[in-house]
């Protein structure tokens, strides 16, 4: 009579929305990476491989990839450091 059943914490959490598709056009070589990050959005190596494969992509595409990765891995120092370093480097010519 006096005991209550504990409610599992996971049942209280809202379902995590699926990883949205990027707002840029995908190159054929991006499809495998998109599949990987959609299946494993919380795996840092998946995002780092995707970023490495797009090392020569325009900054806007890379920044969007970083931002999508950081939505899933907001505590990743490695991602934050790389993202902010790249952002600063991109802005450097504007502030000599």
ABEGO torsion letter per residue (X at the ends): XABBBBBBAAAABBBBBBBBBBABBBBAAAAAAAAAAAABAABAAAAAAAAAAAAABBAAAAAAAAAAAAAABAABAAAAAAAAAAAAAAAAAABX
